Structures are given as structure tokens and as C-alpha cells.
């Protein structure tokens, strides 16, 4: 017989578990950064599958297998909620991961990104840039059109942005040149011909926000850049509150808490992961917080 005390004790234990996030590399740390800002009391366990990145150039079945393995590793370690901090993996594998782990909530980043785009646009003309896999799957287009059936959408794959971000080449002539190579066809060329251009650009890959400055320089004024990180963090916060799983809720509500911890798992090259993680998170990463794992 399960008692009320037993249920309360179980919930209290789950509240102390970390939130799990995974991405093919360090790009998902843009989501982690937003979540740490909005959920400072929570602990996090982040997995970067750097040995097999990028996911965006892989076939759907391969991405599904990789994503299921990454999610399984985090669940095995013990997490109270799982965030797929990768647009490609969300588009390819969200329902599969939810079915594989029915006892915990699994949150993707596509729906929050689409929501942010629909809220930002005034003209209803939205551009989406992402990896080849995300664009091929049309997940963002479908999510936007569910919310805004009359939306006009231009979708473009920008796969080299991932490598640029991972190598820390975020600003300057090289980054702006690559951005122009991809984006002139949607923004600069139509504008020069007096044609309408999108008023909202979705950075539909978690790596792309690091290139925000170069991208903004190319698309010009009057274009709002949005990504999924902030919305995802808000959705997770709301979900934790609804499920009474937020750390510091329940019988401990109102009591002072120590800030939550952050730990990392990577499948390759711990020193490089640490260096890039510091760039994406904006804080030093202690080597003792990063563990090499095999999937």
C-alpha cells in the first residue's frame, strides 16, 4: 500500500534530481544557459555527443538511434525531466523518446521556437534557418503553420554555421561572409529589388545564436531574430511547477536553497568540450565537472 507520506517522500527525492539535456555537441548549451538563468535553483546534467556530431547531416534513422542512446544515458544517470536541446533530434526523435521513457516528461525545442516566431512576426512572413536534417523534416514549418495557418515561410539549410560555431569563429569577415552566402537570397537580394523580405528569422539550430551578430549584420534592420532557448526554459519552469517537481517547492517552499549544480557528459575530447563549453555558457567549466562516456 502506497501511503501519502510515501508519495511525498518520493516527490521530495525527485525534486532533487537534475534536469537532463542533450545535444550532438555544445550548441545545446545555449538552451542550458537560458535554463540556468530562469531556474537558478535547479541542477542540470548535460550530455554532448561530440564523437558523433553533427546530427544535422545524418539520416533520420541514424539521428533517431543516436538520440535514443543519448536520452537513455541521461535517464540511466537519474533525471527528473529530459530536454532535447537539439532541433534535429527533436524533429526526428521526440515521439520515440517520449514513448521510450513514459515516466518522465520529455521537452523538445521546435515547438518553443515556432511559438517565439509567431509571437514576434508582424507581417506573417518568417524565415527559418537550420541544419539540413531539420529543414528536410519540415518540423518548424509544420509547427508554425499550426499556430499561424496564413504564415509565409522561407526555409534554408545553413549546415556550415554549426562548424563555425564549434570552432569559435563567431564574428568578423569570415562569419559575415558565410552568413551573406546563405542569407542574401532571402534578404539582401529581394530587398535590393524592392521586394518584401521576412520580418522574423528563426535561428532553428542551437548553435546559431552564437552567430547572432554576424547574421544580424547580413539580414539588416527590421528583422527580429528569435531562437528557442528562452521559450524552452519558460516551458520547463511551468512544467516543473505543474508537476510539483521544482526544487524548493513542496514542504521546503520558501526555504533558502544553495544554487543547483551543473555536470557534463561528453563522448569525445574532454579538453575541447571544456573550452567550447566555456564559450557557449559564458562561465569557466571545472575539469572535474566533465566526464567522458560511451554511448
Buried (B, 14 or more C-beta within 10 A) or exposed (E): EEEEEEEEEEBBEBBBBBBBBBBBBBBBBBBBBBBBEBBEBBBBBBBBBBBBBBBBBBEBEBBBBBBBBBBBBBBEBEBBBBBBBBBBBBBBBBEBBBEBBEEBBBBBBBBBBBBBBBEBBEEBBBBBBBBBBBBBBBBBBEBBBEEBEEBBBBBBBBBEBBEBBBEEBBBEEEBBEBBBEBBBEBBBEBBEEEEEBBBBBBBBBBBBBBBBBBBBEBBEEEBBBBBBBBBBBBBBBEBBEEBBBBBBBBEEEEEEEEEBEBBBBBBBEBEBBBEBBBBBBEEEBEEEBBBEBEB
